[in-house]
Amino acid sequence: MFLFIFPFRNSFAQQWSGEQKEILAAEVKLWDAIQSGNTENFSQYVDDSYWDWDYQNSVPQNKTNDLKWLSNFLKGNSIFLYTLNPLSIWVKGDFAYIHYYYSELDKNIATGKEDQSEGNWTDIWMKKDGKWLIVGDHGGRTSKRQ
């Protein structure tokens, strides 16, 4: 099996400022951490104040609950391909947000079945002690399950 990662191929990539590129790089690190299958890798990019509101959830979830759901997903699935297509990135001082589309290919570990999904996210970032950490997001899968 080969692993292909195409983080952010986008015709607008040449237009991003240095600060915007920092946020894009932080976003890719976050996705890489999820793809690693280890929630501890993911957790190092998430501030304790983090709240997530996925389209599939009726209410927002805090960091602890989000990590429980992610851990459960990663027990039975692996993300072996993703692409991110940023639409806008705003940075002001120690705060930033990024709006982007994603495509993801997951594989069920037990059955080998692949599931492709697409969606969009808005991620909110805060610089803390010189490091960008995600503090909130909203979005998720917009495609139907196969």
C-alpha positions as CSV (number, residue, x, y, z in Angstrom):
1,M,0.0,0.0,0.0
2,F,1.3,3.5,-0.9
3,L,0.5,6.6,1.1
4,F,-0.1,9.8,-0.8
5,I,-0.5,13.1,0.8
6,F,-1.2,16.3,-1.2
7,P,-1.6,18.9,1.5
8,F,-2.6,22.1,-0.2
9,R,-2.4,22.3,-3.9
10,N,-4.1,25.6,-4.7
11,S,-3.8,28.2,-7.4
12,F,-4.0,30.8,-4.6
13,A,-1.0,29.5,-2.7
14,Q,1.3,32.0,-4.2
15,Q,-0.8,34.9,-2.9
16,W,-0.6,34.0,0.8
17,S,1.4,36.3,3.1
18,G,4.0,34.9,5.5
19,E,1.5,34.9,8.4
20,Q,-1.2,33.2,6.3
21,K,1.4,30.5,5.3
22,E,2.0,29.9,9.0
23,I,-1.7,29.1,9.6
24,L,-1.8,26.9,6.5
25,A,1.3,25.0,7.8
26,A,-0.3,24.7,11.2
27,E,-3.5,23.3,9.6
28,V,-1.4,20.7,7.7
29,K,0.4,19.7,10.9
30,L,-3.0,19.2,12.6
31,W,-4.3,17.0,9.8
32,D,-1.0,15.0,9.7
33,A,-1.3,14.5,13.5
34,I,-4.8,13.1,13.0
35,Q,-3.6,10.9,10.2
36,S,-0.9,9.5,12.4
37,G,-3.7,7.6,14.3
38,N,-2.4,8.9,17.7
39,T,-4.7,11.3,19.5
40,E,-1.7,12.6,21.5
41,N,-0.2,13.9,18.3
42,F,-3.4,15.7,17.6
43,S,-3.7,17.0,21.2
44,Q,-0.4,18.9,21.0
45,Y,-2.0,21.3,18.5
46,V,-5.2,21.8,20.4
47,D,-5.6,24.4,23.2
48,D,-7.4,23.3,26.4
49,S,-10.1,26.0,25.6
50,Y,-10.9,24.3,22.3
51,W,-14.6,23.7,21.2
52,D,-15.6,21.8,18.1
53,W,-19.0,21.9,16.4
54,D,-19.1,19.3,13.7
55,Y,-22.2,19.3,11.4
56,Q,-23.1,15.9,12.7
57,N,-23.3,17.0,16.3
58,S,-26.3,18.9,17.7
59,V,-24.2,20.8,20.2
60,P,-20.5,21.8,20.4
61,Q,-18.0,19.5,22.1
62,N,-15.1,20.4,24.3
63,K,-11.5,19.1,23.8
64,T,-12.0,16.1,26.1
65,N,-15.1,14.9,24.3
66,D,-13.7,15.6,20.9
67,L,-10.6,13.5,21.7
68,K,-12.9,10.6,22.8
69,W,-14.8,10.6,19.5
70,L,-11.6,10.9,17.5
71,S,-9.9,8.1,19.5
72,N,-12.9,5.8,18.8
73,F,-12.9,6.6,15.1
74,L,-9.1,5.9,14.8
75,K,-9.5,2.5,16.6
76,G,-11.3,1.2,13.5
77,N,-10.2,3.5,10.7
78,S,-7.2,5.1,9.2
79,I,-7.0,8.2,7.1
80,F,-4.6,7.4,4.3
81,L,-5.2,10.3,2.0
82,Y,-6.4,13.9,2.4
83,T,-6.3,17.2,0.5
84,L,-6.9,20.7,1.8
85,N,-8.0,23.6,-0.4
86,P,-7.9,26.8,1.5
87,L,-10.3,29.5,0.5
88,S,-9.5,32.3,2.9
89,I,-7.0,32.8,5.8
90,W,-7.3,35.8,8.1
91,V,-4.6,36.7,10.7
92,K,-4.5,39.5,13.2
93,G,-1.9,39.4,15.9
94,D,-2.3,36.2,17.9
95,F,-5.6,35.1,16.3
96,A,-6.4,33.6,13.0
97,Y,-9.0,31.6,11.1
98,I,-8.9,29.5,7.9
99,H,-11.9,28.5,5.7
100,Y,-11.2,25.4,3.6
101,Y,-12.6,22.5,1.7
102,Y,-11.2,19.0,2.4
103,S,-11.3,15.6,0.7
104,E,-10.5,12.5,2.7
105,L,-10.1,8.8,2.0
106,D,-10.5,6.6,5.1
107,K,-10.0,2.8,5.3
108,N,-11.8,0.6,7.7
109,I,-9.1,-1.5,9.4
110,A,-11.2,-4.6,9.9
111,T,-13.0,-4.8,6.5
112,G,-10.5,-2.9,4.2
113,K,-13.5,-0.9,2.9
114,E,-12.6,2.6,1.7
115,D,-14.8,5.6,2.3
116,Q,-14.3,8.9,0.6
117,S,-15.7,12.1,2.1
118,E,-15.7,15.8,1.4
119,G,-16.6,18.8,3.4
120,N,-15.6,22.2,4.7
121,W,-14.2,23.6,7.9
122,T,-13.6,26.9,9.6
123,D,-10.8,26.6,12.1
124,I,-9.9,29.2,14.6
125,W,-6.3,29.5,15.8
126,M,-4.6,31.3,18.7
127,K,-0.8,31.9,19.1
128,K,0.2,30.9,22.6
129,D,3.8,31.0,23.7
130,G,4.9,31.4,20.1
131,K,3.0,28.3,18.8
132,W,-0.3,28.3,16.9
133,L,-3.0,26.2,18.6
134,I,-6.5,25.5,17.4
135,V,-9.2,26.9,19.8
136,G,-12.3,26.2,17.8
137,D,-13.8,24.9,14.6
138,H,-17.1,24.5,12.8
139,G,-17.9,22.3,9.8
140,G,-17.4,18.8,8.7
141,R,-18.5,16.3,6.2
142,T,-21.0,17.5,3.6
143,S,-20.9,14.4,1.3
144,K,-23.0,11.3,2.0
145,R,-21.5,8.0,3.2
146,Q,-20.8,5.4,0.6
